[in-house]
């Protein structure tokens, strides 16, 4: 094939137009052909941990979700290309009653479990009964999120009805949870713990083998309910616990992708090494780093001291510096910046510690410390998890910021066991804490800030009836505007008025993967879009 | 053997309970999930952590007496199954690294002793000091980078038993065996050199030479055999260490071995798994010591055990 050189001499506009059209005629069909999904191939991907049990209702780690999600379906799911839009997975359609108390789902017909049996509404009911009303001795990690649920009914084979005690703004999103794998009712009736050690779902891939600590294998489900999917013949999740061999495996082409995320430095290394063979997808991440403050210990029981700690931290400069070396980047309040619930920047910058004039904030911090009787050079400790990135990175940054207002802070990174034991027992003065969720949902992100006796995630040891009430109200608010107002009030109280504990920065997800991997779109959570049903491999 | 193992069992059981941390807390709070106290209590009850300590210890002891080590608190799978998967890799790696170490250390140490203070001795000493100075995991990282950059190739990611596919098996394990074996050989080379030098100065060697014995015979029958006692000790102890101690090397080469399992069990506060692994490593040391004692007696007939 020969190509003509386009010339701008003579009749430049006409020539350019002709060249553009010719180029388009050549490139567009080629691009379309290149992007046409191709069936076949096995996707090898890395997972940084090993799964505890196989039960999605019981576990909370991505290490379970990444290898197992391809075996299962959920009632609803988040559309990965249009996040946070929700679409049906096994549900064909749904309606909500006017009072917001009844959700009726129609189930697609003809969906088969991997053993060939048909999925019915009875299976959905049994699944949600196990999650929300687990039998004695059965652990359900997310039961607390479904406090609004009264009961589940299956009036016929293809209809499921959820009845709520009160209207819930988050209910629909909650049944799109990637953790709520649909299980078979007959199996659950015989042994509610069967799924802890066995796999049997309706997802795009069937289970082949698991070698503990080594790899997990799935193969295409020929009876999957979406015709023509999945594209892949199978997948292998390879457990590589250390970052360096994980990066080497991607670089060497032994695995094509890792779905959790890498640091900017790793992204740059891979791009340098692999050039156009690698594609990078990036997204804000629904994870954050928090400074937990022990509100029971002096002088941290004084709001002026807590507020000074937050005022001293320049988050905007921190974002610039830490985003070079770690996954931390966006500056935000209690809700992820960029999400529909986030505080607009103009509002955010009015909160203590979020203003862009860091000198003024530090001056105010010093004033508050002096007023509270905290002497210059006051010494205390910041406990932390001994994980270099992002924990220790944020710890070092925060300590440096506190030094600028005359505080003398010792960094104490600890192994996971003692770290959590100390947090839970209140054996700390200040500590780095974190949270990760699968969706932008105030019910999830704000639970950390309600009173400690109501939320096991709140390590800051305070009780605040106002916050508890605001949390409850926002969760039941059916008017989005009213809900946003309540969220803003809660945010102001937590971060500004009381400064009980505060976020430093939110995370930023970076996935560098082989360009051969197609059909996978990054979302703000590493828990979403893991069923691999749309993923396909371009030829090498 | 039994009193030693019992002592180890008591120690590890109670030391683990003294260490701060809770497997349920680590499992749920460790990923930042909101899990109610009630759900965590259900999990603790399932794991038997709500029972009094003496009862937990009694249950465990009763299980061991019946060779039932129970299930891993983290995965729920039988401990014997979890260990068996990793043990074949660790055992093979330990054997291969020992072979590499023996093949390097005994000839090099002996040559260095025989050519003491010559350039041969200096080269061997530099080679062995470099082995001592370079951690095996670092050498492993260099190997991986070298293979990646120069050959665009990496060893296989899965363990395949040698009887299933010897090529796949060796292409995965030869690299860590070389990395670990080199460091291991460095210790053994220096020990061999010192021991041979010492023996070569003994009266009976001088006597052998004086009566006109062939030098090769003096070396193999009289010098080396007697010099081997400390070398055997080093090799035996290193071998036992390799069964559970190759944590970082396993991380670098992504090997699914006992060392990684050990570290994961400890960091996750998986009591049952940690207890079983400590017993396994203790048992390995006891067996290796026993074998070493037999080898001592073979090498030096004056040694007799009553």
HADDOCK unambig.tbl for C-alpha pairs under 7 A between the chains (distance, minus, plus):
assign (segid A and resid 52 and name CA) (segid B and resid 74 and name CA) 5.50 0.50 0.50
assign (segid A and resid 52 and name CA) (segid B and resid 75 and name CA) 4.36 0.50 0.50
assign (segid A and resid 53 and name CA) (segid B and resid 75 and name CA) 5.24 0.50 0.50
assign (segid A and resid 53 and name CA) (segid B and resid 76 and name CA) 6.85 0.50 0.50
assign (segid A and resid 60 and name CA) (segid B and resid 28 and name CA) 6.29 0.50 0.50
assign (segid A and resid 60 and name CA) (segid B and resid 31 and name CA) 6.84 0.50 0.50
assign (segid A and resid 60 and name CA) (segid B and resid 33 and name CA) 6.44 0.50 0.50
assign (segid A and resid 61 and name CA) (segid B and resid 31 and name CA) 6.27 0.50 0.50
assign (segid A and resid 137 and name CA) (segid B and resid 42 and name CA) 5.80 0.50 0.50
assign (segid A and resid 137 and name CA) (segid B and resid 46 and name CA) 6.93 0.50 0.50
assign (segid A and resid 138 and name CA) (segid B and resid 42 and name CA) 6.82 0.50 0.50
assign (segid A and resid 139 and name CA) (segid B and resid 39 and name CA) 5.51 0.50 0.50
assign (segid A and resid 139 and name CA) (segid B and resid 42 and name CA) 5.78 0.50 0.50
assign (segid A and resid 139 and name CA) (segid B and resid 43 and name CA) 5.92 0.50 0.50
assign (segid A and resid 140 and name CA) (segid B and resid 39 and name CA) 6.13 0.50 0.50
assign (segid A and resid 141 and name CA) (segid B and resid 35 and name CA) 5.36 0.50 0.50
assign (segid A and resid 141 and name CA) (segid B and resid 39 and name CA) 6.26 0.50 0.50
assign (segid A and resid 142 and name CA) (segid B and resid 35 and name CA) 6.23 0.50 0.50
assign (segid A and resid 144 and name CA) (segid B and resid 35 and name CA) 6.92 0.50 0.50
assign (segid A and resid 144 and name CA) (segid B and resid 36 and name CA) 6.04 0.50 0.50
assign (segid A and resid 212 and name CA) (segid B and resid 82 and name CA) 6.97 0.50 0.50
assign (segid A and resid 213 and name CA) (segid B and resid 256 and name CA) 5.91 0.50 0.50
assign (segid A and resid 214 and name CA) (segid B and resid 158 and name CA) 6.44 0.50 0.50
assign (segid A and resid 214 and name CA) (segid B and resid 256 and name CA) 6.00 0.50 0.50
assign (segid A and resid 240 and name CA) (segid B and resid 254 and name CA) 6.01 0.50 0.50
assign (segid A and resid 242 and name CA) (segid B and resid 251 and name CA) 5.99 0.50 0.50
assign (segid A and resid 245 and name CA) (segid B and resid 252 and name CA) 5.95 0.50 0.50
assign (segid A and resid 245 and name CA) (segid B and resid 253 and name CA) 6.77 0.50 0.50
assign (segid A and resid 245 and name CA) (segid B and resid 254 and name CA) 6.57 0.50 0.50
assign (segid A and resid 252 and name CA) (segid B and resid 148 and name CA) 6.31 0.50 0.50
assign (segid A and resid 252 and name CA) (segid B and resid 152 and name CA) 6.18 0.50 0.50
assign (segid A and resid 252 and name CA) (segid B and resid 153 and name CA) 6.29 0.50 0.50
assign (segid A and resid 252 and name CA) (segid B and resid 154 and name CA) 6.47 0.50 0.50
assign (segid A and resid 416 and name CA) (segid B and resid 26 and name CA) 6.97 0.50 0.50
assign (segid A and resid 416 and name CA) (segid B and resid 267 and name CA) 6.78 0.50 0.50
assign (segid A and resid 417 and name CA) (segid B and resid 20 and name CA) 5.91 0.50 0.50
assign (segid A and resid 417 and name CA) (segid B and resid 21 and name CA) 3.73 0.50 0.50
assign (segid A and resid 417 and name CA) (segid B and resid 22 and name CA) 6.35 0.50 0.50
assign (segid A and resid 417 and name CA) (segid B and resid 26 and name CA) 6.70 0.50 0.50
assign (segid A and resid 417 and name CA) (segid B and resid 267 and name CA) 6.75 0.50 0.50
assign (segid A and resid 418 and name CA) (segid B and resid 20 and name CA) 4.93 0.50 0.50
assign (segid A and resid 418 and name CA) (segid B and resid 21 and name CA) 5.12 0.50 0.50
assign (segid A and resid 420 and name CA) (segid B and resid 21 and name CA) 6.73 0.50 0.50
assign (segid A and resid 420 and name CA) (segid B and resid 25 and name CA) 6.99 0.50 0.50
assign (segid A and resid 421 and name CA) (segid B and resid 20 and name CA) 6.22 0.50 0.50
assign (segid A and resid 421 and name CA) (segid B and resid 21 and name CA) 5.24 0.50 0.50
assign (segid A and resid 434 and name CA) (segid B and resid 32 and name CA) 6.27 0.50 0.50
assign (segid A and resid 435 and name CA) (segid B and resid 32 and name CA) 4.50 0.50 0.50
assign (segid A and resid 436 and name CA) (segid B and resid 32 and name CA) 5.68 0.50 0.50
assign (segid A and resid 456 and name CA) (segid B and resid 34 and name CA) 6.85 0.50 0.50
assign (segid A and resid 456 and name CA) (segid B and resid 36 and name CA) 6.43 0.50 0.50
assign (segid A and resid 456 and name CA) (segid B and resid 37 and name CA) 6.76 0.50 0.50
assign (segid A and resid 457 and name CA) (segid B and resid 34 and name CA) 5.89 0.50 0.50
